[in-house]
Amino acid sequence: MTIEQKTTFFELLVECGYKEIEVAYPAASDTDYKFVRGLIERNQIPDDVWIQVLTPAREDLIRRTVDAVAGSKKAIIHMYNATSPLFRGVVFKNSKEETIQLAVKHTELVRRLTEECTERHGTVFRYEYSPETFSQTEPEFSVAICDAVKRAWGKAGTETLSKIIFNLPATVEIAPPNHFADMVEYFHTHITEREKILISLHPHNDRGTGMAAAELGILAGGDRVEGCLFGNGERTGNVDLVNLALNYYTQGVHPNVDFGDIQRVIDIVTQCNDLPVHPRHPYAGELVFTAFSGSHQDAIKKGFEDQATRHALARERGEREIWEMPYLPIDPADLGETYEAVIRVNSQSGKGGIAYLVKQYLQLDLPRKMQVAFYQVIQIIADREAREMTVDDITTAFRETYHFGGGKYEGRLSLRSFKITSVPNPDAGDDGEDIRQFDGTVSVDGVLRAIRGDGNGPISALLHALRTHLDIDLALRVYTEHSIDTEADMQNSRAASYIELVPANDRKSTQSWWGVGVDRDIAGSGLRAVLSAVNSHVGDRALPELKLSVGFNARSGQSTVASAILNSLGLELPRRLQAAFFEVVQRAAVDSGGFISHDALTALFKETYGYDSPPGLLSLNSFEFDRAEDGKRLTGEFVLDGKVKSIKGIGNGPLSALLACLHQVIDGSLVVREYSEHALGHGTEVGAASYVELVYEVTVGERIRKTTGWGVVSDTDIAASGLHAVMSAASRVDVILK
């Protein structure tokens, strides 16, 4: 590493919370020496951090090492020499006595040089000695040489910072981890003045058991472990301090180092040493929290669901929220990770994992049978693609399959608006349930259609409408729903509905179609779910067309006529107005030889109801509302058969206040029989359309005359459209002015 990389790495270790950091082998190169000097001279070492420097038992190298740390506040000199028979006999040609003498002589040198440095620069020193190749050294000889070193140092005390550190390395891991632990235990029980010693462990990973050796070594008497982040080091590397720390963390022992943003740690380490972290590296690899197996995914999904309940109960009781999850020994969130990669999908994945991802990313908790159905969709794609399915793949497939989310995913049929009305059932007695009437606008292949149907609920009413108007004959087999709560704003909660439809003549059919719908209104979510399933059912088959270009003859139905007005004027006629205008159309068609064109139909509607036309007998130029003791007061400037008059009226709402005004200037009485409204247009151009049916009753001579009329008005203001619709209707019932 360069000095810049070493500095970045050092800062990371400090940030993680390490208090003893072996920063360099200063005598090995100018780079290492300059790096150490730079840390000291730039005052980059926190007061509570001990820097540690490594040196072999050679006088010239020891001197350079002590020089490197001169002026630092705290430093650990770590000296080593090899002690195993192989190194004594082959590498150094030394006897046991000569090996001990080498260690003692250079320990005495370290003592003298550090004392001189302390006197000159104020640096506080601690001493660490490693019998290198400890794991291949006779246990009794390791004890003997360390006892000799301790005597030579002569300053070991019982306070933690005055203890001598004996570092026991598995320089090359050549035996099972329990063998290393046995050697540590022997050292722990046979070294003299154990209370003055910190036993440090330094496992390597040649056999792949460095982690086990470290943990067993701690149990055997170790006090301290030396290693590297992510196990970097010579050959197969040193013990991984990230892995070790998080192992303890999962057991409830806080390691006092922080890996709460483990991805940042990974990024810096890999940037500095140019070595990647393996995808399956414990805790840090990109796949370690990932389940591909179907059974694993199902267990994790159920674990999250159960834990949500347990944690909610714990919060209510003021208790700790314990992480307990199948296949996940640590909460990824504790490492700064999300749950995004916990479940990933390939051809071996199960329905549970796929359902979990749908729930996580679309907030949809699919019923089990729908999970099975969608699982088959994903299996086909995964087998065909022969690759892992990403979250985007899965959510896109879901949207395309169930026409969920609008826009490009919208199916051939989509709900634009609807109204559900409850009316008495004429075939039932006084105790019978009301029937539900569906009146709605549905886009069919881009053409708006006004459809209506009756049923015992909104869904059955829509199914009846589809059967009547589009020859789609399906029945409901399964319906389920749940809320989608927005914690930040419960006012914006939505409902999700799931529906399984089957052929109407075969309720036990093996063929079925699933649909899903989401809406702020529970009825709306169910209706959208119906159309979601219907889109899968109809596929590419032809649907009955609305032949706008041909015209309408006397045999055309109410919905056909209403659909034509919907497409030409954007008006969603209420059911009673559909019936009234249909009678007008039939008479006009008969008078014109049984045929009426689309343009003529639109003109007939405008003429009949004065829509988009100049005001009639009665009109309202302006108005304003204020509060009165008995309700709402309207003050308006009216035009009555060409004469302008200011009138005030009080009612419990805008329409009743307007009628109160009119009753002051007409004979008889006006009553609103039906009122409905809807938005008109889109975006910034949105307005409102209002429909009012008035009943006018007046005594003429000795007879009571009763007439009805509709008013249809659109305006940018919803209140204005309703008031003007009343005035339009009043102009069409032949009111008698006083």
LINGI-V632187 format. One record per backbone hydrogen bond with DSSP energy under -0.5 kcal/mol. CO is the residue of the C=O (numbers start at 0). NH is the residue of the N-H. If there is no record, write none. Layout:
BEGIN
co	nh
CO	NH
CO	NH
END
This chain:
BEGIN
co	nh
1	5
2	6
3	7
4	8
5	9
6	10
7	11
8	12
9	13
10	14
11	15
12	16
12	17
13	16
15	257
18	49
19	21
20	22
20	51
23	53
24	27
24	28
28	32
29	33
30	34
31	35
32	36
33	37
34	38
35	39
36	40
37	41
38	43
38	44
39	42
43	45
45	48
48	50
49	20
50	75
51	22
51	23
52	77
54	79
55	57
57	61
58	62
59	63
60	64
61	65
62	66
63	67
64	68
65	69
66	69
68	71
72	123
73	50
74	76
74	125
75	52
75	77
76	78
76	127
77	54
78	129
79	56
80	131
83	87
84	88
85	89
85	90
86	91
87	93
94	98
95	99
96	100
97	101
98	102
99	103
100	104
101	105
102	106
103	107
104	108
105	109
106	110
107	111
108	112
109	113
110	114
111	115
112	116
113	117
114	118
115	119
116	120
116	121
116	122
117	121
123	74
125	76
126	164
127	78
128	166
129	80
129	131
130	133
131	82
132	135
133	136
135	84
137	140
137	141
138	142
139	143
140	144
141	145
142	146
143	147
144	148
145	149
146	150
147	151
148	152
149	153
158	161
158	162
159	162
161	156
163	165
163	197
164	128
164	166
165	167
165	199
166	130
166	168
167	201
168	133
168	134
168	170
169	203
171	173
175	178
175	179
176	180
177	181
178	182
179	183
180	184
181	185
182	186
183	187
184	188
185	189
186	189
186	190
192	195
193	196
195	163
196	198
197	165
197	199
198	222
198	223
199	167
200	225
201	169
202	238
204	207
208	212
209	213
210	214
211	215
212	216
213	217
214	218
215	219
216	221
217	220
223	200
227	230
227	240
228	231
231	237
233	236
236	204
238	227
238	240
239	243
240	244
241	245
242	246
243	247
244	248
245	249
246	250
247	250
247	252
248	251
251	253
256	258
258	261
260	263
260	264
261	265
262	266
263	267
264	268
265	269
266	270
267	271
268	272
269	273
275	277
277	280
278	286
280	284
281	283
284	287
286	289
290	343
292	296
293	297
294	298
295	299
296	300
297	301
298	302
299	303
300	304
301	305
302	306
303	307
304	308
305	309
306	310
307	311
308	312
309	313
310	314
311	315
312	316
313	317
313	318
314	317
319	321
321	323
324	327
329	331
330	333
331	334
331	336
332	335
334	261
334	262
338	341
341	290
344	388
345	348
347	293
349	353
350	354
351	355
352	356
353	357
354	358
355	359
356	360
357	361
357	363
358	362
362	364
363	365
366	369
366	370
367	371
368	372
369	373
370	374
371	375
372	376
373	377
374	378
375	379
376	380
377	381
378	382
379	383
380	384
381	385
381	386
387	389
388	344
389	393
390	394
391	395
392	396
393	397
394	398
395	399
396	400
397	401
398	402
398	403
405	408
406	409
411	444
413	442
416	440
418	420
418	438
420	422
420	436
422	434
423	425
424	427
428	431
434	422
435	437
435	454
436	420
436	438
437	452
438	418
439	441
439	450
440	415
440	416
441	443
441	448
442	413
442	444
443	446
446	443
448	441
448	450
450	439
452	437
454	435
456	460
457	461
458	462
459	463
460	464
461	465
462	466
463	467
464	468
465	469
465	471
466	470
470	472
471	473
472	503
474	501
477	499
479	497
481	495
482	484
483	493
484	486
485	488
488	491
489	492
493	483
494	518
495	481
496	516
497	479
498	500
498	514
499	476
499	477
500	512
501	474
502	505
505	508
509	511
512	500
514	498
516	496
518	494
520	524
521	525
522	526
523	527
524	528
525	529
526	530
527	531
528	532
529	533
530	534
531	535
532	536
533	537
534	538
537	540
544	546
545	547
546	549
546	550
551	595
552	555
556	560
557	561
558	449
558	562
559	563
560	564
561	565
562	566
563	567
564	568
564	569
564	570
565	569
570	572
573	577
574	578
575	579
576	580
577	581
578	582
579	583
580	584
581	585
582	586
583	587
584	588
585	589
586	590
587	591
588	593
588	594
589	592
593	553
595	551
596	600
597	601
598	602
599	603
600	604
601	605
602	606
603	607
604	608
605	609
605	610
608	711
609	612
616	640
617	615
618	620
618	638
621	636
623	634
625	632
627	630
630	627
631	650
632	625
633	635
633	648
634	623
635	637
635	646
636	620
636	621
637	639
637	644
638	618
638	640
639	642
642	639
644	637
646	635
648	633
650	631
652	656
653	657
654	658
655	659
656	660
657	661
658	662
659	663
660	663
661	664
661	665
664	737
668	696
670	672
670	694
673	692
675	690
677	688
679	686
681	684
682	685
686	679
687	714
688	677
689	712
690	675
691	693
691	710
692	672
692	673
693	708
694	670
694	696
695	706
696	668
697	699
697	704
698	700
699	702
702	699
702	704
704	697
706	695
708	693
710	691
712	689
714	687
716	720
717	721
718	722
719	723
720	724
721	725
722	726
723	727
724	728
725	729
726	730
727	731
728	731
729	732
729	734
734	736
735	666
END
